[in-house]
Each structure stands twice: as structure tokens, then as C-alpha cells.
């Protein structure tokens, strides 16, 4: 028959194992919750963007009737002469990147952006992301305060 101390030690080891399994479950659930919250934030931004586009007044496309092209001569979005960039006409990949920076407001490196967007972190993914981030810097949407760090450009408002 085991002694009282052996029984207590066995019970302690059992509860310690149970606590470790629960910690692992909590960590897994926390990660899953973070991913779900990120998806919700991106969906909310997408919804707001769609609402803005649908609420924007339509206008005829210049010379649409003369060329015979265009359906009904209506443009969904106008491009300003000053080449002001409309985020709603960007590809979904760029919109996700912009949504991430807009909701987090954080300064991030390329690898961090890949992780937040659930992309791979292999060099090919990171370099592809670096290229996209540099394009957004060129367009004035993001800023690169120091080499390799990206953030929302404070000068760009309205998106």
C-alpha cells in the first residue's frame, strides 16, 4: 500500500498534468480567438467600404456614348484628376493589408504582416509582402519611418 506522501505526490502529478493540458487548450483557443477577431475586423472594413461605394453617387463616363462602350454610361467610382488613390479599387490583397494597418495602428515588419494575414513566413512570402508594402509607401498610404518598419501614413486621411 502506498504511503500518504506517495499518494499525495501521485495526485499532485495528475493535477499538474491536467493544468498543463488546460494551459495548452487556453493558448490554442486564444490564438483561434485572435484570428477570428482579425477576420471580423477585416470583414467590418470590407462592409464599410462596400457601403461607401454603394452610397457614392454615380456619374456618366465621359465620351461613353461616342465610343459605344460602357453599359448605360455610368461609372461606379470616379478617379480624381489629382490622381488621388481610391482604396476601393485596389485588389483584395492590398485592401487586407490596408485594413490591418488601419485597425491596428501598429508599426510592423513584413514578417509580422504576413503572420497577421495568416500567410507563410518563408522568404518568398516575406519578400512579396515587402514589395506590396513598398508600393503602398510610394502611393502615400503607408509610411516607412525606418528601414523595414511600416505604419499608416498620418498624412493620408479618409480611408
Secondary structure, 3 states (H helix, E strand, C coil): CCCHHHHHHHHHHHHHHHHHHHHHHHHHHHHHHHHHHHHHHHHHHHHHHHHHHHHCCCEECCCHHHHCCCCCCEECCCCCCCCCCCHHHCCHHHHHHHHHHHHHCCCECHHHHHHHCCCCCCHHHHHHHHHHHHHHHHCCCEEEEECCEEEECCCCCCC
